[in-house]
Amino acid sequence: MTRTNAKGAPALPLNTILPGDCIEVMNALPEASVDLIFADPPYNLQLKGQLHRPDNSQVDAVDDHWDQFDSFAAYDQFTKDWLKAARRLLKPNGAIWVIGSYHNIFRVGAALQNEGYWILNDVVWRKSNPMPNFRGKRLTNAHETMIWASKSEGAKYTFNYEALKSLNEGIQMRSDWVLPICTGHERLKDENGDKAHPTQKPESLLHRVLVGSTNPGDVVLDPFFGTGTTGAVAKMLGREFIGIEREEAYRKVAEKRISRVRKFDREALQVSAGKRAEPRVPFGQLVERGMLRPGEQLYSMNNRYKAKVRADGTLVGGEVKGSIHQVGAALEGAPSCNGWTYWCFKRDGKVVPIDVLRQQIRSEMRQN
């Protein structure tokens, strides 16, 4: 699938895995065309020699050529170049997630800031089933770090706060995520029964990232696509994806994997919306539409105070005049007040929060 630009010319190769060097491919894609980037770059592990378990069996470590750099300077230049190319692709309110280990994430963090990104959070992915430290000379490396950053300071990035809170049983999502690494049926294998990719990320990790920071229909780019976890989860969640992967073996595994993925139905793709995502409704609109009348009495939720509605959408309570928020705060002697939940009106002998009327208007707006 290719999304066209306003002139009808091909623009974005959606739901496609592009071969080649990620920097060259990104530089060839249209500017400001991507909503989110998830990047799992080489970690530059600097492994020396083989690693064995206590039973003398060899550990299948990350010793592939794509993870090897001649020096820190070479790795830093590579990081600078791909981050620059990635930032060009992000829409003004786009964002990026980069995952790494202690080998590289501090260098990546500095490079992000140097390239103009604005760091929002660092998230610790704590592995519930980490690989032991077989040599016993260091702490077991049981986590990786993700950096979440917007394209620039002040960008209105997507953050589905309520959806993540729902994922976490109604508790605000924290910046430490306890999730298992890939094992069992999720771990992809090649023809020989070996790991198809040494650093395959679990789908649970990408599920949380995409639910929290994208919406259905958004375009997600992964410049280090590997075996396609980002693409598989994006497809399930109704997001568009673009993958870039230079290794043919990984592309074949990813294409086969994604071809088997089914997109969730439309209703299942909906997530809990945060209050900030709801359309703004001025209190005066309730007065204009006759849902509340000038002179009508409002009552505080604790039934201690009263205020009258005025024709311009303000209230007057005793000697205090102003918005529903200002009057409520003044009467309570509080620094602030949410007037929508503070004030109520009476209908048929029942006390009803004025927020009910706001929700009626919002429901109409969504239908239209």
N, C-alpha and C positions, 0 to 999 in steps of 0.2 A: 504493500500500500504506500502511495506517495501523496503527501499533502501538497497542494499547489498554492502558489502565492496569488496575490490579487490580480495579476496579469495572466494567470492560467499556466504559467511556466512551472515545471517540476521544481519542488523546493526541498521537501524532507522525505527521505526514504524510510517511512515508518514501518515498524515491526520487521526490521531487516537487520541482519548481521553483516557489517561491512568489513571486508578484509583490509589489512594494511597497517601501517604505523599510525598510532592513535593521533599523534600531533598533526601529521599530514592530512589525515581524513577529517579531523575536526576543523582544520583551517579551510577545508573545501566545502563545509556545510554552511548554510545561511546564518548570518549573524542574528542574535537575539531571537532564536527559534525554539529554545528548549526551556521547559519549566523547572526541571530538577536534574541534577547529575549525581549519580552514585558511583564513586570511584574506589576501586580496590587495587591500587598500584603495586608494583613490585616493592617488597619490603627492604631489599638490600640487606639480607640477613647476615652476610659475611661469614657463612659457615666454613669451618676449616676441618677437614678430615671427616671420616665416617662416624656415625653415632650408633651405638649398640645398646640393646636392652640387657638386663642382668643375665638373661639366658643366652646372650651372645648373638641373638638375632639382630639384623640390621634395621634401623629405623628408616622408614621411607620419608626422609626429610626433603625440604625445599632446596634442591641444588640445581634447578633448571637454569639454562643460559639466560633466560629473560630476567632473572633475579640477580644477575651479577653485573657489578659496575666496577670500573677501575679504581675509583676513589670517591670520597665523600663529595668532592667538588663536581665530579661527573654526575653523581646522583642529584645533587642540588640543581645543576643546570637542567637536567631532564625534568625535575619536578617543576621548576620555574616555567619551562616551555609548555608542558602539558596543562598546567594551571592557567597560564595566559590564554591558550587556545580554548580551554573550557569556559573561561569567563566571558569570552567574546560570544559564545553560543547562548549563554543564559539570557533570558528575558530580564527586563529591569527588576522585576520582583521575583526572579528565580533564586534558587539556592543549591547548595552542593553538600554532599556527605562524602567524607574521605575516611577510610578505615586503615589502620596500621598498627604496628606493634612498637615496642620501645626502641627498636632498631631505626625506625624512620619517622615516627609520628611527630616528634618534636621539630625535626627539620621541615616537615610538611606544614606544620602549624605556622612556623615563621614565614614560610614561602606564601602561604595563603594571605597573611596580613600584608606582606610586601607587595602582592599583586592586587591589593585593593578590596579583597573580600572582608566581610565583617563577621567575626566569629560569634555564633549564637549560643552554642553549648558544646562541651565535650562530653561524650557518652562512653561510659565504661561497659563494654560487653563482657560480663563475667561468665566464663564457661563453666557450666555445671558438671562437665565431664572432661576436664583438661588432660592433655598428655603429661605424664609425670616427668620430672627432671631426673633422667636416668643416671647422670653422672653424680648427682648429689652435691654439686658444688655451688648451686644457686637455688633461690626460691623457685618453686614450680610456677611457670609462667601461665597463669590461669585467666588472663584477660587480654583483650585488645581494646584499643581506643578509637572512637569515631569522632570526628570533628564535623559539626553542622554549622554552616556559614551561609549568609545571604550574599548576593552579588555585591552589595554595597551597604553602607550604613544608612538606615532609614528606609530600606526596601520593605515593601509590604508582602513579605514572604507568607506562604501557606503554613498554617499550624492548626491542625484539627485537635485542639485541646480536649474537647469532650469525647472524641472518639478514642483517644489514647487513655483517657480516664476510664472509659467503659471497658477497654481491654484489660485494665488493671483492677477490675471489680469495684469500680466507683471511687478509687483512690487516685489522687493526682500522680501522673506518671513521673517517676524519678529518672535521674541521669545515670543510674546503674541498672543494667538489664541482665538478668540471669537467664540465659538460654543455652541449650546444649549445642555442641559442635555437630557437624554432619556425621552420622553413623548409620548403620543398618541399611534399610531400603533407600534412604535419601542419598547416601553416598554413591555417586555415579562411578561405574567401572568401565574399563576399556575391554577390548577383545580378549586380553590375557587375564582378566579378572583383577587387574591392578587399579588403583585410584586413577580416574580419568583426569583429575586435577588435584594437585597437592594442597591447595588452599580454598577449596570449595566452601562457600558460605552457606549457612542454613537458611531455608526459606523463611523460617520464623523471624529472623533478623530483618530481612527485606520486607516482610509483611508489615512489621512495626514501623519501619522507616517510611514506606509508601503510604500506609494508612494515615500516618501522622503528618506528612508534609506534602502530599499531593491530593488531587481530586480526580475523579473519573474523567478520562479524556485528555489529561495532561500528558505531555511528552517527557519521557524519562530517558536520559542518555547514560550509558555505561561504557566508558572508553577502554576499560580492561575487562571485557565481557566474560572471558574464561568459558566455563561450561553453561553459562546462561541463567544463573539464579535470578538476576535482576529482571531479565526478560520473561522468565516463567511466572514470577510473582506479578509483574506488571500486567501480563495478559490475563491472569486470573482476576485481577482487581479492576479490569477495564481501563487501564492506562495504556498509552502508546509507548513503544520503546524503540530505541536505536542502540544497537550494540556494535562495538568496534573490537575486533580480535585479529591479531596477525598470525596466530598459530592455527593452521588448518585442522589439526586433530581436535582442538578445542571447539572450533566452529562446527564440525560435524556432530560432535556430541551435543552441543547446544541446540542445533537445528532439530535433531531428532527428539530431544527432550521437550522443546517448546511446541513442536507439532502435536504432541500428545496432551497438551494442557487445554483445559476447557475454561472459558470465561464464565465467571459467576453471573447469574441473572441480574437484571437491572435493579430489582428490589434489594437483593443481597449486597449490591455495591454501595448502597446508601449507608452513611455513617452518622453518628450523633453530631449535630452541628453545635458549635459554640455560640454563645450569645452575641459575640462580636460579628459573627457571620450573618446574623439576621438583619433584614432591611430596617433602616432607621424610620421610626414613626414619631413625629412630633406630637406632644400632648395636645397642641392646638388643633390637630386634625380631628381629634375626638369631638372637640367643640364645634368645629366647622360642619361636621357631618351629623350633628344632632345626637350623637351617642351620649353626650353629657351637655346639659344646658347651662348657659350663663345664670348664675345665682344658685345653682344646685350645690348642695352641701356635700362635702367629702369628709370622711372620718379616718383618723389615724388607725393603724392596725391594732394598736393597744387601747384604742377608744378613749384616749386622753385628750385629744385635740380635734378641732373642727376647722375647716377652711371652706370658703366659697369660691366657686369657679367664676372666672371673669371672661368677658367676651374675647379677649386677646389670647386666651390660653394660659393666663397666669392665675395664681391663687392669692387670696387675701385671708389671713388667719390672725385675728386680733390686730396688732400693729404691724404685722409682717406681711410684705407683699413680694411676689417673685414667682419663680418657676416652681413646679411640684417638688423639685429637689431642694431648692433654696429654702422654701417655707418649711418643709419637713425638718431640715437640718437646724434651722433657727429655733423652731419650737422645741426640739429635743435637746438643744444646746450641744449638738454634735458637729464635728468638722465636715461631715458629708452625709448624704442620705440618698438612697435610691427611691425616688418618689413613686415609681411604678409599683413597687412592692409595699410601700409605706401607706399609700392612700387607698381608701375603699369608698364605694358608693352603695346606696341601698336600693334594692328593687324587690317589690312584693314582700317587704319585711325581712329580706335577706341581705347580709353584708357581702359585697362582691369586690375583690381587688380590681383596681382600674386596669391592671395588666391584662385582664381577660379581654378587655376591649381592644387593647393593642394587638393581642394575638389574633383576634378576629380579622383585623386589617391586614396583618402579615399573611394570614392564610389566603385572603383574597389576592394579595400581591403575588404569591407563589403560583396560584392558579392561572393568573394572567401572564 
